[in-house]
Structures are given as structure tokens and as C-alpha cells.
Amino acid sequence: MSELFRIENGALVRAARSRLANEVMIQDWVRDNLGLVGINGVIIGREVTIANRGRIDLLAMDKDGSLIIIELKRDRTPREIVAQVLDYASWVVSLSTRDVHALCLEKTGRTLDEVYRERFSVPPPDTLNASHQMMIVAGSMDETTTRIIEYLSEVHGVGINVAFFNVFEDQGVQWLSTDTLLEQEEVAERATRNTRAPWSGYWYLTAGAESDVPWEDLRRHGYVVASGGKWYSDGLARLKVGDRVFFYQKNTGYLGHGVVRSEMQPADDFLIADGRPLVEAVPRGYFTEFGNDPEKRAYVIGIDWKKTVDRSNAKTYAGIFANQNIACKIYDEKTVEFLVREFGLDREGED
């Protein structure tokens, strides 16, 4: 159980646990900042009524198009709330891509494209709700219910988690701390395993169209760039040295296979092979126009290209995997088999 202490004259003074005068405030806080419960996403509906089942407090969508039910415990017992969100999930799983678009318009008065672009600066995925998750927001959870949630998530891959909101009071001031029972990224990863093939071991990378980021810049100097701040480039942060990647250019196709040689860093800190700063070797606007503003600046990762082709020889076919994310794992087996063959690799990614 979380505790909060004030340091006074070298001693620790424990803050008393407290309660909010109005728990509806928590719903407002989560609606305005999903990061409080470990979710990188956007709200597409509030108080979504389901006939004969109740009302979902908040319905969110993550960057991959997965729906997330967010439910406040309020005065319900832990077991009641778990049963309730599972019942809600049995309804959410039936929603088609068209249903999700319609629901967002009904509940927000805005199109999903508008809502999603405002958060992620790119259009939403073509296919939505391929998987879904559940997040219970509570002050505490009893041991039995905690075991049930861990069992559902860790053994059966059910996308369920708990976010804890702890309220403390000290000298007339209230403080709030948040935490999750399980790592939300791991919960989301387990939830998708049952809906798609195992991960191929390869990552997909993109950097926009040729007019935005010329392929020859990336190819010559060994990097991939994402501008628009950390929220837009957050996919790059998931890549580690040694990860194997295929690079895709919008409206063109796949142009290269390589291995990550350096992890994400600001573009103006990145050095190319001859020791020069990248921003001097490639003095283009997408590096410099936003300066050091962390909400807008460009970030890069270093790539050791193993096999590349000219744009005129791009590798593609109708239906090949492509995605609006800057970086994501490739699960589509047909795409991987095609790229391994076309770039002359064996199945382990070696030349």
C-alpha cells in the first residue's frame, strides 16, 4: 500500500489517507489525462450506455486502434466491478470498425479521424478494435480479486488491469498518487497475442513521404527520423540496439533492412559515421524548424543498413503490411516472408 511522508526537521511525518469529496472528479481527471492510468490513447466516449447491462464510464482507444474500457469502482465491491467490466467487454468485442466510428461521433460530436489526429497527428488505423482491454480505477483491491486479475491477464492473456488512486491529506492539503497493478504495456501486449500471429522478430519503421523525408538522406547517413515531439516519436523509443527493422516509405514501399545501432535521441545530438552532427550534414527544415521545443522537435535512431534499394525498386505488393505508426512490430507473416525473400535474408535476419 502506498504511503506519503512529509520531511520535517529531518524526520518523516506520515500523511493521513483521505477521501475525495467527489469521486466524479477522478473520471474527469482520467478523461483529460489517460497517462494517469498508464494509457497512451484518446477518449472516444463517456458514459456509454449498453442496453440491459449498464453504462461504461469511459471508453478509450490506444494508438493501435484497440478499445479500452475504463471503469471507476465507486461503491461496488471488487468482485462486482470485475464481473461488470467483463460483461462490458463481451459487448465491446462485437463492435465493428464502422460501429466505433459511429460511436465516437455520437458521444463526442466529432469524427474519429478528428479526435485521433488531434492526439497522434496521424489518421487512425483502417481496422479498429482487433483487441480490447479493461482498466478498473480503484482506491484499493482485496487480495482475492487481485489474484483473479493477475490470473486472467498473465495466464489467459485477458487485457485487464487496475489503476490505484491514493488520496492523502496533510496540513489541509490533499495529494493524489497513482499506480497500476500490472505494467499496462505488458497487459496490452498479452491481450493482442490471442488475436494475431506471434511476433516475427522484425520491426516496421517509416518516416513519411519522400517529400517530407528523402530516402537518400536516411540511407546515406544511417538514421530514421520522427518530428513532432516525443508523443509523435514515442514508437522510436521502444527500439533497442540490435533490433532488426524494415523501412517503409509512404506511397512507395519497403526500401531497406537494417539493425538499430543507437537508440532514440534528439536529432541535433546525433552524429553520423564521420563524426559530424547530422543537422550539419543534412540541413533540412524538419530538424531545425522547431528548435529545442520538446513538444515539436525531431528525434532520430541510428540504423546500420544491411540491404537497401532505390525508390524505383521498392518492395511491395497489394495488401502488404503498412501502418501509420512511426515504429511497430510486424506480425503479418506474409509480409515478413516476402521481405525476407526480397532482401535476400535467411529467416534469422542474416544476409
N, C-alpha and C positions, 0 to 999 in steps of 0.2 A: 504494500500500500504506500502511495506517495506521501511524503511529508514535506513541509515547507518551514524553514527556520529563518529567523532574523538574527543577524550578528550584532550583539550589543556588549560593548566593553570586553571584547574577546570571548564572550560566551554565546552559546546558541539558545535562542528563545523560540520554542515551537509555536507556530501559528495554529490557531484552532480551526478545525474543519467547520465549514459553514454550508449554508444552502442559499441558492439564488431565490430572490423574491418572486421571480417569474421565469420558469424554465423554458417558456417560449422563446426567450432571448437566445438560448442555445441554438435553436433552429435557425434564427436569423443570422447568428454568427457563422454557423456552418454553411448556410446558403451563400454568404458573402465571401467565405474563405474556406474552400474544401481542404486546403492544406492542414487545417486544424485536425482533421481526421485522417491525414496521410494520403489523400486522394488528389491526383493531378487530373482535374476534369472540369466539367461545367454543369450547372443545374439546368435541366430541361423541363422540370415540373415540380410544383409544390402542392402538397395536399391532393394527391392524385387518387380520386375515388374509384374503387373497384366494387362493382355490384355484388352485394351479399358477402363481402369479405372485409370491408373496412376502407381505410384511407392511408396511402403511403405518405409519410411526412415529406420526404424529399426524394426525387428521382434524378440521378446524375448520369453523366456519360463521360467515360475517360477518352483519352486520345485515340485509342484503338477502336472506338465505337461500341465498347461494352457498356451495358447499363448497370447502374449501381443503386440499389435500394438503401436509403438511409433512414433509419427509424429510431426515434427517441424512446427510451424506456418509460419515462414518466412514472406513473403509479402502477405499472404492470409488473408482475413477478418475472424474474429472469427466464423461467421456462416458458411462460406465456409469450414473451416477446420473441423468443427463438421460434416457437411454433408459428407466430404471426408472420415473421419475415419469410419463413419457408413457404407459407401459404401465398404471400405476395409474389415470391419468386416463381411459383407454379403458374402465375398469371403472366408475369413479365416474360418468361421464356417463350410465350406464344406470340409475342409482338413481332411483326414483320418490319422490314426497313421502312415501308410506307407507313405503317402504324406509328413508328417512332417519330417520323417527320410530322405526321398529323397531330400527335400528342404534344409535341413541343410547340407547335403553332397555337394549339388550343390553350395550353397552360401559360405560355409566356407572351402570346401575341406577336411573336417574331418567328421567322423561319429558322429551322435548324442550321441552315447554312450561315445565317447572320450570327446566331448565338455561338456556333462553333468557331467561325472565323475570328470573332472578337477575342476569343480566348487563345486560339492556337495559330492564328494568322494564315491558315490553310483551309481548304474545303474539307468537309467531313468525309470519312471513308464511304465508298459506294455501298458496301454491305455493313449493316448495323446489327447489333445485338447477337453476334455469333456466340457470345458467352455473357454471363451476368454475375454480379456479386451482391453481397448484402453487408451492410455496416450497421451495427447496433451502437447507439450512443448512450452511455450509462455512467452513473457515478461509481458503481461497483458491480461485481458479478460474483455469485456464490461459486464455490469450488466445483460442485456437480455440473453446473451449467458451463463453467469454463472448460471442464474436461470434455463435455459434449461438443462444444465449438471447436476445440483443438482436434478432436477425433474426426469431425465432419470435414475440416479443412485439410489436415495433414494426412489422414488415411484415405479419405474418399474424394479429395480434390474439390469439395464444395467451397465456393467462394464466399465464405462468411468470416466476419471479424468483429471485434468490439473496440470502440474508442472510448476511453475513460476521460470524463471531465471532472476534475477535482477542484472544489472551491474551498478556499481558505480565507480567514479573516484575521487581521492584526491591526490594532490601533484604529479601528473603524474603517479600514480599507480592505476590500475584498480582492483576492488574487485567484487566477484560474490557471491550472496546468492541464495539459492534455497528453495522452499516450495511447498506444494501441496494444491489444493483447498479442497480436501476431504482426510480423512485418507485412505491410499491405502489399508491397511489390511481390513478395513471395506468394501471398494469398491469390493475387491476380494471376500470377504465372501458373499456379496449380489449377486454378479454375478453368484455364484455357486448354489444359492438356487433354481433357476429355472431348474437346470439340475440334481438334486438329491433329495432324500428324506430329511425330516427335521433331524437335528442332534439328535442322540439318547440320548445325555447327557453323553455318555461314551467316554473316550479317549483310543486310542491304543498306547501301548508302546512296544519297542523292544530294544535289546542291542546286536544284532549279534548272531552268532552261539555259541554253548556250548564250543567249543574250544577257542573262544575269551573271553567270559564272562560266567563262570559257573553259572548255575541257583541256586545251593545251596548257593553260596555267596550272591546273591541278596535276596534270600528267608530268609536266616538266619539273615542277618543284616538290612533288610528293606530299600533297595535303588534300583535305576536303574541308570546306568552309560552310558555316551557317551564320548568317547575320540576323539581327533582330532581337538580340539579348538572350539570356540564359533560358527563358521559358521556351523560346523557339528552338534553341540548340540543345535542349536537355537530352535528346537522344544520343548526341555525341558523347555526353558524359558517361554513358553506360559502357562505352567501349574501352577495352584494356589492351595494353601492349601484347601483341601476339595474336589478337583476334583476326580471323580471316574474313575478308569483305569482298563483295562485288559492288562496283559503282554503276549506277543507273542515271542517265540523263533524260530529263523530261522531254517527251516528243521525239526521242531519238532511239534509245535502247541501252543495253549494257555495254560499257566501254572498257572496263578494267577489272582485274582481280589483284588483290594485294593483301598485305599484312600490316596491322597497326604497329607503328614504331614509336609513337609518342601520344600520350593521352591529351584530352581537350585542354586548351589554353587560349587566352586572348590572342587574336591574330597579330597584334603588334608586339607580342613576346616571342613569336615563333621564328626560328632560324632555319633557313634552308641548308642544303648539304654543304655549300661553300662557306657557310658561316654568316652570310648576310641576313639581315632581317627580311622577312617575307614582304613586309609593306614597302620596302625599298625595291625589291626585285619585281614586285607586281603592284605598281602604284595605281590601283583601281579604287573607284569610289566605294565599293561595298566593304572595304577595310577601314576607310578613313572618315566617311561622311558622318558617322555618329560619335567619333572620338572615343572617350572612355566611359560613356554612359552605359552602366551595366545592364540597363533595360533594353538597349538597342545595339550594342557593339557586336562585332563579329568574333566568332570563336572558330578554332581550327583543330584538327587532329592530324598528325603526321602519318603518311602511308608509304610503305615500301612496295611500290608497284611491281608485281611479278609478271603479269601479262596485260598488255593494253592494245587497243586497236584505234584506228582513226574513226571519226564520226561516220564516215561513209561506209564503214564495215561494222557498224553497231550490231550487237547480237540481240535478236528479239524475235517474237512470233505473236500472233494474235492470242491474247489471254495470258501472256507471261506476267509473273508477279511484279507489280509496281505499287507504290504506296506514297501517300502524301507526307509521311514522316521522314525526317532527315536521316534517321537511323532506326532500323528494327531488325529483328531476327527473321530469317527466311525459313518458313515451314513448308512451302509448296514444293513437293518432291519433283514434280515435272519440271519446274523452273530450274531447280538445282541440277538435275540430270542434264538438262540442256546446256547450262552454263559450264559445268564441269567438262562436258564434251567439247564445247565450242572454244573454251580457253585452254584446252589441252592438259587438263589436270587429271590426277587419279582421284579416287573418292575421298582421300585424306587431305586433298588440297595441295599436294605437291606437284611441281612441274613434271 
